[in-house]
Amino acid sequence: MPSPGAYPVTMPRDTPDATAEAATPTGESRLALVRRARKMYRQLVELYPDAHCELNFTNPLELLVATILSAQCTDKRVNQVTPALFARYPDAEAYASARREELEEMIRSTGFFRAKTNSLIGLGQALCDRHGGEVPGNLPDLVKLPGVGRKTANVLLGNAFDVPGITVDTHFGRLVRRFGWTDEEDPVRVEHAVGGLFPPKDWTMLSHRVIWHGRRVCHARKPACGACGLARLCPSFGEGPTDTATATKLLRMRSFS
């Protein structure tokens, strides 16, 4: 079981040791929780063998920009916008010197386009000033960049640099609380608690598979419990319809790319 101090890039240092014996959200023992969580993950691997980042990119800068644009926006919409955007702004210098009005217009459909424009221009300037125009491959430097928080940094590290990290978005947080893996609400504490249940090598793909399940089956308002492959292991079974026929109608088994 990994200890937080062994992985300073991805695990926060200011929270308790996740491996310590403590009460679990479901009242099961720590060992039982770890075993159940890992069984659920093995089932997720079977359900989503092809899970991946659903933002299209070819290099770290493109993924960083796409992730910033994905805030309060669907991956599908971002993927419609980014081909032209990446062609117009191929490097950090291009974002740093972008004309605000032109950049705003190109990303307008992703929402909050003025704030995102500020982030992208600031990002380009910061990369040029501090990192020679290159995207850094470590958490401390990434989270100092405009528009980049811990969630965005972990997306980048896991998918562009192959550095293990857990991405706590709204889907991930909702599901791990339903699964009884943690009852934490703060994203950093969620990341720490769930990271303590799995070896680091699983963190990136765990994030993808939990998020895929949240988008396709375990919806916020009405989870498709009766059609869920994790039903027998989930303490929240019954929050949504348990009848198979009714639950199946709720499934969204399609690509979000």
C-alpha positions as CSV (number, residue, x, y, z in Angstrom):
1,M,0.0,0.0,0.0
2,P,1.6,3.3,-1.0
3,S,2.2,6.0,1.6
4,P,1.6,9.7,0.7
5,G,5.3,10.6,1.2
6,A,6.4,8.1,-1.4
7,Y,4.7,9.9,-4.2
8,P,5.2,13.7,-3.6
9,V,4.3,14.6,-7.2
10,T,0.7,13.4,-7.0
11,M,-0.2,13.0,-3.3
12,P,-0.9,15.9,-1.0
13,R,1.4,16.2,2.0
14,D,-0.9,18.0,4.4
15,T,-3.5,15.2,5.0
16,P,-3.5,12.2,7.2
17,D,-2.0,8.9,6.1
18,A,-4.6,7.2,4.0
19,T,-3.4,3.8,5.0
20,A,-3.9,4.3,8.7
21,E,-6.7,2.3,10.4
22,A,-9.8,4.5,10.7
23,A,-13.5,4.3,10.4
24,T,-14.6,3.7,6.8
25,P,-17.7,5.4,5.3
26,T,-19.6,2.1,5.2
27,G,-18.4,0.7,8.5
28,E,-16.5,-2.1,6.9
29,S,-12.9,-2.7,8.0
30,R,-10.1,-1.0,6.1
31,L,-9.0,-4.3,4.6
32,A,-12.5,-5.1,3.5
33,L,-12.8,-1.6,1.9
34,V,-9.5,-2.1,0.0
35,R,-10.6,-5.5,-1.3
36,R,-14.1,-4.3,-2.3
37,A,-12.7,-1.2,-4.1
38,R,-10.2,-3.3,-6.0
39,K,-12.9,-5.8,-7.0
40,M,-15.0,-2.9,-8.3
41,Y,-12.0,-1.6,-10.3
42,R,-11.4,-5.0,-11.8
43,Q,-15.1,-4.9,-12.9
44,L,-14.6,-1.4,-14.3
45,V,-11.6,-2.7,-16.4
46,E,-13.9,-5.4,-17.9
47,L,-16.7,-2.8,-18.5
48,Y,-14.4,-0.2,-20.1
49,P,-11.3,-1.9,-21.5
50,D,-10.9,1.0,-24.0
51,A,-11.3,3.9,-21.6
52,H,-9.2,6.9,-22.4
53,C,-9.0,10.7,-22.1
54,E,-11.9,11.9,-24.3
55,L,-10.2,15.2,-25.2
56,N,-8.3,15.1,-28.5
57,F,-4.6,16.2,-28.4
58,T,-1.2,15.4,-29.9
59,N,1.1,17.0,-27.4
60,P,1.1,18.3,-23.8
61,L,0.3,21.9,-24.7
62,E,-2.8,20.8,-26.7
63,L,-4.0,18.7,-23.8
64,L,-3.4,21.5,-21.3
65,V,-5.4,24.0,-23.5
66,A,-8.2,21.5,-24.1
67,T,-8.5,20.7,-20.4
68,I,-8.8,24.4,-19.5
69,L,-11.5,24.8,-22.2
70,S,-13.4,21.8,-20.8
71,A,-14.3,23.6,-17.6
72,Q,-18.2,23.8,-17.6
73,C,-18.2,22.4,-21.1
74,T,-18.5,19.0,-22.7
75,D,-15.5,17.2,-24.2
76,K,-17.5,16.8,-27.4
77,R,-17.8,20.6,-27.8
78,V,-14.1,21.2,-26.9
79,N,-13.1,18.7,-29.6
80,Q,-15.2,20.6,-32.1
81,V,-13.3,23.8,-31.3
82,T,-9.7,22.7,-30.9
83,P,-8.7,21.6,-34.4
84,A,-8.9,25.2,-35.7
85,L,-7.6,26.6,-32.4
86,F,-4.5,24.3,-32.4
87,A,-3.8,25.2,-36.0
88,R,-4.0,28.9,-35.3
89,Y,-2.0,28.7,-32.0
90,P,0.6,25.9,-32.4
91,D,2.8,26.9,-29.4
92,A,3.1,28.9,-26.2
93,E,4.4,32.0,-27.9
94,A,1.3,32.1,-30.2
95,Y,-1.0,32.1,-27.1
96,A,1.2,34.7,-25.4
97,S,0.8,37.1,-28.3
98,A,-2.8,36.2,-29.3
99,R,-5.2,39.0,-30.1
100,R,-7.8,38.8,-27.4
101,E,-10.8,39.4,-29.7
102,E,-9.8,36.7,-32.1
103,L,-9.1,34.1,-29.4
104,E,-12.4,34.9,-27.6
105,E,-14.3,34.3,-30.8
106,M,-12.6,31.0,-31.5
107,I,-13.5,29.6,-28.1
108,R,-16.8,31.4,-27.5
109,S,-18.9,28.2,-27.8
110,T,-17.1,26.6,-24.9
111,G,-18.6,29.1,-22.4
112,F,-16.9,31.5,-20.0
113,F,-14.8,32.5,-23.0
114,R,-13.5,35.7,-21.6
115,A,-12.1,34.0,-18.4
116,K,-10.7,31.2,-20.5
117,T,-9.1,33.7,-22.9
118,N,-7.4,35.3,-19.9
119,S,-6.1,31.9,-18.8
120,L,-4.8,30.9,-22.3
121,I,-3.0,34.2,-22.9
122,G,-1.6,34.1,-19.3
123,L,-0.6,30.4,-19.8
124,G,1.3,31.2,-23.0
125,Q,3.1,34.1,-21.3
126,A,4.0,32.0,-18.2
127,L,5.3,29.1,-20.3
128,C,7.5,31.4,-22.3
129,D,8.8,33.4,-19.3
130,R,9.3,30.5,-16.9
131,H,9.7,27.3,-18.9
132,G,11.2,28.2,-22.3
133,G,7.8,27.7,-24.0
134,E,7.5,24.1,-22.8
135,V,4.9,22.5,-20.6
136,P,6.5,21.3,-17.3
137,G,5.9,17.7,-16.4
138,N,5.6,18.1,-12.6
139,L,2.7,19.1,-10.3
140,P,4.3,22.0,-8.4
141,D,5.2,23.9,-11.6
142,L,1.9,23.1,-13.3
143,V,-0.4,24.4,-10.6
144,K,1.4,27.7,-10.7
145,L,0.3,28.3,-14.3
146,P,-2.8,30.5,-15.0
147,G,-5.9,28.4,-15.3
148,V,-4.3,25.2,-14.0
149,G,-5.5,23.7,-10.8
150,R,-4.7,20.3,-9.3
151,K,-7.4,18.5,-11.4
152,T,-6.1,19.9,-14.7
153,A,-2.5,19.1,-13.7
154,N,-3.3,15.5,-12.9
155,V,-5.1,15.1,-16.3
156,L,-2.0,16.4,-18.0
157,L,0.5,14.4,-15.9
158,G,-1.4,11.1,-16.4
159,N,-2.1,11.4,-20.1
160,A,0.7,13.4,-21.5
161,F,3.6,12.5,-19.2
162,D,2.6,9.0,-17.9
163,V,2.9,10.2,-14.3
164,P,0.3,8.6,-12.1
165,G,-2.4,10.9,-10.9
166,I,-6.1,10.9,-9.9
167,T,-8.4,13.3,-11.6
168,V,-11.2,14.3,-9.2
169,D,-13.9,15.9,-11.4
170,T,-17.6,16.0,-10.5
171,H,-18.3,12.5,-11.9
172,F,-15.3,11.0,-10.0
173,G,-16.3,12.6,-6.7
174,R,-19.9,11.6,-7.0
175,L,-19.1,8.0,-7.8
176,V,-16.4,7.3,-5.2
177,R,-18.8,8.6,-2.5
178,R,-21.6,6.4,-3.8
179,F,-19.1,3.5,-3.9
180,G,-18.3,4.1,-0.2
181,W,-14.6,4.6,-1.0
182,T,-14.6,7.9,0.9
183,D,-17.0,10.4,2.3
184,E,-14.7,13.4,1.7
185,E,-16.1,16.3,-0.3
186,D,-12.9,18.3,-0.8
187,P,-11.3,17.2,-4.1
188,V,-7.7,17.0,-2.7
189,R,-8.9,14.9,0.2
190,V,-10.9,12.7,-2.2
191,E,-7.7,12.3,-4.3
192,H,-5.7,11.3,-1.2
193,A,-8.3,8.9,0.2
194,V,-8.9,7.0,-3.1
195,G,-5.2,7.0,-3.9
196,G,-4.6,5.1,-0.7
197,L,-6.8,2.3,-1.9
198,F,-5.0,1.5,-5.1
199,P,-1.4,1.2,-6.3
200,P,-0.1,4.3,-8.2
201,K,0.1,2.4,-11.5
202,D,-3.7,2.2,-11.5
203,W,-4.5,5.9,-10.7
204,T,-4.7,7.4,-14.2
205,M,-6.8,4.6,-15.7
206,L,-8.9,4.4,-12.5
207,S,-9.8,8.0,-13.1
208,H,-10.8,7.4,-16.7
209,R,-12.9,4.3,-15.9
210,V,-14.8,5.9,-13.0
211,I,-15.5,9.0,-15.1
212,W,-16.7,6.8,-18.0
213,H,-19.0,5.0,-15.6
214,G,-20.3,8.2,-14.3
215,R,-21.1,9.6,-17.7
216,R,-22.7,6.4,-19.0
217,V,-24.4,4.6,-16.1
218,C,-24.1,6.2,-12.7
219,H,-25.8,9.5,-13.5
220,A,-26.2,12.3,-11.0
221,R,-29.9,12.4,-10.7
222,K,-31.0,8.9,-11.7
223,P,-28.3,6.2,-11.7
224,A,-29.1,3.1,-13.8
225,C,-28.7,0.8,-10.8
226,G,-30.6,-2.1,-12.4
227,A,-28.2,-2.2,-15.4
228,C,-25.0,-1.5,-13.5
229,G,-22.2,-4.0,-13.6
230,L,-21.0,-2.9,-10.1
231,A,-24.4,-3.3,-8.5
232,R,-23.6,-6.3,-6.2
233,L,-20.5,-4.4,-4.8
234,C,-22.1,-1.0,-4.5
235,P,-23.5,0.2,-1.1
236,S,-25.7,2.8,-2.9
237,F,-27.6,0.3,-5.0
238,G,-31.2,1.4,-5.1
239,E,-30.6,5.2,-5.5
240,G,-31.8,4.7,-9.0
241,P,-34.2,2.3,-10.7
242,T,-33.4,-1.3,-9.9
243,D,-35.6,-2.8,-12.6
244,T,-33.4,-3.9,-15.4
245,A,-35.7,-2.7,-18.3
246,T,-36.2,0.7,-16.7
247,A,-32.5,1.1,-15.9
248,T,-31.4,0.1,-19.3
249,K,-33.3,3.0,-20.8
250,L,-31.1,5.3,-18.8
251,L,-27.8,4.1,-20.2
252,R,-25.7,6.4,-22.4
253,M,-23.2,3.9,-23.8
254,R,-21.6,6.1,-26.4
255,S,-18.4,8.0,-27.0
256,F,-18.1,11.4,-25.5
257,S,-15.3,12.4,-27.8
